[in-house]
Every structure is written in C-alpha cells, then in structure tokens.
C-alpha cells in the first residue's frame, strides 16, 4: 500500500484589497507564518508564487477570496502547526482582516505521497464537502479520517 500525505485548502474573504491598510497586520505577519510552516515537522509543500506566498493567486471568481493550500505528512502535524505554533496568534486575529465565511472554508483530503494536489482538485473537494458533508473523500479536523486507497477515488454520486 502506498504512503499518503494530507492535502489541505482553506479560503478566506478579505475585508479589503491585500495592499489596503486594513490588511497590513495580516501582510506583515505572512512571511513569519509561512516560515514557521516551512520549518514545521511534517510540512511537505505549500502553494506559492515567486514572491513566497499565495495571496495573489485567484482561484475563485470573487477576487476578495484568498487561498492557502499545503501538504503535510499527517493530520496531527498540520493540527500542531495550526493550533500550537505562531500561526494560532494570527488565527486569533482573523476577524481584523477577514469576513465571517458562509459555508465550508477548509477541506482536508489524502493524496499519494510524492504528488502535489491541483487547485482544481482542491476546489472540487471543497465543493463536495459543502454539498455532501464530511466523508473519506473530503473532511475537516472535526472528523479526521485515516488514509486508504479509497480516499483517492471520487465517491459515487
């Protein structure tokens, strides 16, 4: 059986354009958060431009939606980064920069180790989660599901 890694996508709706003064606190901390992620145990990959972040990557029609997408060795290691590192300090301040999001804003899913998920795959997983709830195909921290070959297949509609 192949090894698996955990892919994750989360989205947020900015209160202003990324270069607006409203977003300054977020922007000023972005390099630090990304550095902590890059150096975290279990970190594999993250979506980024040549500038080193993903804030200019537009995945959805709404230009105020920004994405974060990464790959980790396990749910536990991603959870440690999110809730037990410098990242939590920024997470606590999210209301300063982002609107409350209606619907699902995060999705987790398993991929074969050594592969990189596409943005389209991430969008599909998030849409599936929104429409169908948590399953082996798309889940959240609330219902972390162990990896298996079944998680790689699109569920029957």
Buried (B, 14 or more C-beta within 10 A) or exposed (E): EEEBBBBBBBBBBBBEEBEEEBBBEBBEBBEEBBEBBEEBEBBBBBBBEEEEBBBEBBBBEEEBBBBBBBBBBBBEBBBBBBEEBBBEEBEEEEEEBBEEBEEBBBBBBBBEEEBEBEBEBBBBBBBBBEEEEBBBBBBBEEEBBEBEEEBBEEEEE
